[in-house]
Structure formats: structure tokens, C-alpha cells
């Protein structure tokens, strides 16, 4: 009798453990590729029950540009798995301005610079993508969210900083006030994107290594540096402009750093 009761209790506990699993990304279906393209990526169809979803909140940043908040359900951001086979309920996001891809997003928050949006009213669109970059879809429709923003007079950033000036070689022996180091490998950067604040007038040193040839550009300061295998890049400067500035690679379109100078 006791064994029978124990078995019933164990079964009940197992059933309770399974409850709520619909919100567990790891339990989500992997789905099937449909052969249909959406903005250059194939749709990956999954049942509506357990499918990931996304909503987009956009707020203006006090230093210009916009802060994007991706509110997802049944989805986990997995930047460490990018370019691998798809797994259920995980991946990353892509952000588009008027259906033109601007960046890949690895977390629920993303800063969109003012230079990304031309003057006038424009549509932002985000897609939820699997690790293999296919777009999660339900009923033949991609899982997306949209918002409308109004740009100013700045030119759209096209990843071609023709006016960028090469970074001068560091001079002197004084230690910089702030040092940021990044390593790029297999299309990912470590540490992941974050925002850091330094005081106006601080000396800043940025060190980057990469397994692929690329170019770095610190927007706003218009500083550039080449990086590649066996060729680490160093950008050292005095933070004499206040605002929010992004360090980005051009070929891989990785945003490495958001530097706030105040």
C-alpha cells in the first residue's frame, strides 16, 4: 500500500514539474524550414502553441538615438550559439530600418544610434531568429515586431566611414583612465556588448583582437583602426566630447561598446 501511495505521489510531482513548461525555451519545438525567404532569411515554421513571440518598445535616448526593448516570451537569447544548428526557443534578433538590416541583437536591450535613421518617419522591424539565422514563423508569418520613429537630419550610417581618421599612435607613458579590451572570434565578441561611462576629459584605451580582418570605427570621434589575425588594434584618445558613442566593426557589423562620456 505504501509503495502504491509513493508511486502516485511521484507521478503527481512529475506532472506538476511538467506544468508551465510551455514557457521554457528549451522545451520549444525546433520546427521545419519552409523554403520561404523573409528579408534574406528562410522561415522556420513552429506550432503556435509554444512558439516564441516578441513585442518592441522604443524610447528616445537623452543623448540621441533610441533604446529598443525587445519583450520576448518563450525565447532565450543565445549569442554563444550563433551560426550553430537551430534549437527550439532560442537564438538572437535582427533589427531593420525600412526593411534594410542594420544590426544583429544579442539581448533584450539595444541602442539604435540617430545616424541609423534618415530624416522623417521610418519603420523599425525586429525579427526573432534561430541560431542558424532562420526566422521563427507561425502560420507562414515571421515572428516580428514593429515601431515607427522619426529621424533628424543626420545621414544614415552605411558602415563606410570615409571621413574617419586613423587612430594616432599612443604617445607618452601615462596610464589611461579607462581600458576596454575585446576579443572577436567566430563572429562573436567577448565580453558582450555593454554600456560604460567615463568622465569628460578622461583618457581611454580600447584594445581589440580578431580572428578575421576587419575595421573598427568609434562613431562620433571618427577614429578608425584595422584589426585582424596577428594584428591587434588599439584606439587611444581623450574623451573630450560628451554623449553616447558606439565602437563597431564594419565587415561583421558587431557593436562592441557603448561609451557614455559625461
N, C-alpha and C positions, 0 to 999 in steps of 0.2 A: 504493500500500500504506500509506504513511504517513498519507494522508488518511483511509483507511478505519479505521486504528487510532485516529486522533484523534477520528473521529466516534463510535466505540464508547466511548472514554473519556468524551467529553462526555455521551453518553446515560447512561452509568453514573453519572456525577456528578449528572446531573439526577434520576435515580432515587433516589440517596441523599438528595438535598436534599428530596425528597418524603417520605421516611421520617420518621416521628414527627410528621407534620403533623396527626395526629388530636388532638394536644393543643394545637394552635394555635387559639385562639378565632376568629381572623379567617377560618379555613378552615371553620368550623362552618356547618351549614345554617340558613337563616332560618326554615324551617318554614312551617306554614299555620295560620291561625286556625280553631278548631273550632266556634265559636259557643257553647261550654260555658263557663259562668262559675264561677270559684272565688274566693270571698271578694271578689266585686265586680269581678274582672278576668278577661278572656277567656283561655282556654288557647291556647297556641301550640305545636302538635304538631311534634316533630322526631324523626328516626330515633334509635333507641337508640345506634347507632354514631356517636360524635361529639357526643352530647348533653351539655349541662352537668350537673354534679352538685354537691351541697352536703352537708356534714356540719357539725353545730353542737356546739361545745364551750362550756360555760358554767362560769365560776368566780366565786365571790363576791369582790367588791372590798373591800379593807380599810376603805374609807370608807363602805361600804354599797352596795347595788345589786349588779349583776353585770356582768362583762365577757364579751361574746359574741364568739367567734371563729368566723367562717364559713370553713371549709376547702373551697374550691371546686376543681373540675377542669374544664378546657376552658371556662373562663369568665373574662372580664375585667370589672372594674368601670369603667364609663364615665360618671361623673357629668356630664361636659361635654356628653354627648349626650342627656340626659334629655328626654323629650317629642318626640324625633325618631322617624323610622321605625325599625323593628326591624332589627338587623344580627345576623348569626349569632354566638353565643357571647359576647355582651356584654350589659351593662345594669346593673341595681342589684338590691337586695333589699328586701323588706318584712318587718317583724317584727310579729307579732301576739301578744297576750296573751289566751288563751281565745277565739281567733278574732276578736278585735277589734283592728283595726290600730292600732299605736302609733307607728310611725315608718318612714321610708324610710332605707335604709342604702346608703352610697356606698363602703364599703371593707370589708375582711375583719374589721376590729375595730369593735365598737360597745359603748358603755357604756349599760346599761339601769338607770335610777335605781330605788331601792327604792320610790318612790312610784308606779311603774308597775304594781306587783303587789299586790293586796289580801292581807289576812291569809289564810293557809292555802296549800294546794298548788294550783298553777296550771300550765297548759301554755304554753310558748313555741313559736311556729312561725315559721319563716322561709321565704320563697319566693324563687326566683330569677326576676327579671322582665326582660323585654327593655326597650329604650329607650322603647318606646311603652306600657310598663306591663303588657303582656300577660304571662302566666305561662308560662314554659317548661314543656313537658309531654312525657312519653314514654308511649306506650301508653294515652293518655287520662288519665294521672295526672300531677298537677302535680309539678314538681321542688321538693321541700321537705325540711326537717329539723326535728326537734322536740326539746324538752328540758323537764324538769319542774323548777320552782323553788318554794320555799316562802316566801311573803311574810310580813312582820311586821304591825304594827298600823297602818301609815301608810295614808292614804286614797289611792286611785288618782288619778293626775293626769289631769284631764279638759280641760286647756288652757283652763280658765276660772278664773284666779287672782283670785277675788273678794276675797281678803284682801290682794292685792298693793297696796303703797303706791306712789304716783307717785314717780319719782326726783326728789329735790330738785335745784334748780339748783346747779351747781358754784359754790362760793364761794372767794375767795382767789385768789392768783396763783401759788401754788407749783405746780411741775410734778409731775404724778403719777409714782409709781414705775413703773407699768406702763401701757401704752396698747395697746389692741387695736382694730383697725378692720376693718369688714366691709362689703362691697357686695353687695346682693341684687339679682339680675336674672334674669328668665325662670325663676324657681323654683329658682335655684341661688345659693349663697353663695361669695364669694371673700374671703379664702383658704378652702380647705375645712376641715372640722372637724378640730380638733387639741386636745390637752390641754396646758395651760400651768400652770406652778407659780409662785406668788408667796408671799412671806413674810407671816406673820400681822402685821397692823398696817400693811401697805402700802396706799398709795392707788392705786386702779385706775380707769382711764378707758376706757370702751367706746364706740366711735363706729360707728354703723350707718347706711347709706343703703339705700333700697329703691325699686324701680320700681312697687311696689304698696303700698297701705295695709295696715298690719299692726300688731301689738302685740308688743313684746319683754317677756320676763319672765326675770329672773335668779332661779332657784329657790334656796331656802334663805335668801337675803337678802330675798326678796319685794319686789324692785324692778321696776317696770314703766315702759315708755316707749312712746309712739306713734311710728310711723315711716311714711313714705310719700313719694311724689314731691314734691320740693321741701321736704321736712320731715325732715331728718336727726335721728336720735335720739342722745342722749348719756346714758349712765349712769355716774356717778362716785360712788365710795364708798370707805370704809375697810374693808379686808378683815379684820374683827375676829372672824370665825368660821372655825374650821378645818374642813376637809373638802373634798369634791368637789362642785362646783356647776355646773349647766348653764344656759347662756343659750339661750333658744329663742324662736322666733316662734310665734304661736298659730294664725293662719289657714293658713299654709303648712307648719307643723309642722317647721320646719328647726331643728336643733340647731347653733348657730353656734360654741359654745365650751364646753369643759370646763375649768373653772378650779379648780385644786387649791391650797388655802391650807394652808400648814403652818408 
